[in-house]
Amino acid sequence: MLAPLGKILVVDDSPLNLAAFSALLEPLGAKVVCASSAAEAITLAAGLDLALILMDVRMPGVDGYEAARLLRERETSRDVPLIFVTAAEEEGLHAFRGYSAGAVDFIVKPVDPLILRRKASVFLALHRRVRDIRERAERMIEETRARDAMLAKLCHDFRTPLNAVVGWAHLIRKGELDAAQVERALGSVHRNARALTKLVIELGDVAGIAPGSGLAETLSELTSTSSNLPSDSMPPPAKDGEERDSDADPRPMLTGVHALVVEDDPDGSDLIEAVLRGFGATVTTAGTARDAWSALAQHTPDIIVSDLGLPDEDGFSLMRRIRRHALLSDLPAIALSAYTSKRDVTEALAAGFQAHLAKPVEPRLLGDTIVRISRRQMLQ
């Protein structure tokens, strides 16, 4: 559907000329707005969607050239095509000055109706075309923004279950879990793989991918496989002197460190607790900011590891409140979150976290970061 035609502004101090122009332009279907002075034209142009301005050169007071200059100074009328109307004997005299003032063309009096309509039709069609392109561009921008927002949300939602899958898989591979812990780990992998499958299907809907393809099927296999794996199928713990992982660096030692973990996702909380206890730390968990405050009131930990997307009060706000507390202002803190944009990282650091780690996080990286921040705090 074509956009409606823009309006034509006719500026002439003669009522007869205004009536004549209106009658000549009426067959084009565009609305004709008349102004009898430059001042009136400037006022009207500010609130109209104009496709064309027809301006008489000779007008009392402010002439057509000065009116054109004033219209060109205003953003709403700066780019509107302007045609000067002048007497035949004055055409050559006014041409240079008219084009300098911003005119795109001249029409000579007495006006030829056919020439007037053809010229006006060209600018009306051009205006409609430009407006169509602009509206399509705006729709595309809005659609892109909506899709980007959806993809950003899906990316965030992917990281939380992926953190559980990657984290527990790492611990299972290392052979550091007993049979009960392996059972818990497999249950977590199963639940979170199902969550990932659902997210992949949603992502396919956004991207227009068929539901039964590729990654969704792979994750579906993972959910069915992980739920049927017996715990004794896991690799045994590494023997003394045997390399447990491709990374042979010393394990982070957190013996004597008391960590408060603030995480509302149960599987994520269990994973972080298992990782930190495996490094020798004592761990207290909290599922909300309110629970975290209750834990802080009972005992001040050595470090806080907190999610940012908490249900009652987000991690940013929680950390700002902690920093305002006299006894907690220098408490080491790490943000561990699926919110990973530059803005999120900047806001987390500004709120008072000393580090930001993105989910999924490698257990050793989490442990090393705790050691680094704790040492830095001790040196201050």
Secondary structure, 3 states (H helix, E strand, C coil): CCCCCCEEEEECCCHHHHHHHHHHHHHHCCCEEEECCHHHHHHHHCCCCEEEEEEECCCCCCCHHHHHHHHHCCCCCCCCCEEEEEEHHHHHHHHHHHHHCCCCEEEEECCCHHHHHHHHHHHHHHHHHHHHHHHHHHHHHHHHHHHHHHHHHHHHHHHHHHHHHHHHHHHHHHCCCCHHHHHHHHHHHHHHHHHHHHHHHHHHHHHCCCCCCHHHHHHHHHHHHHHHCCHHHCCCCCCCCCCCCCCCCCCCCCCCCEEEEECCCHHHHHHHHHHHHHCCCEEEEECCHHHHHHHHHHCCCCEEEECCCCCCCCHHHHHHHHHHCCCCCCCCEEEEECCCCHHHHHHHHHHCCCEEEECCCCHHHHHHHHHHHHHHHHHC
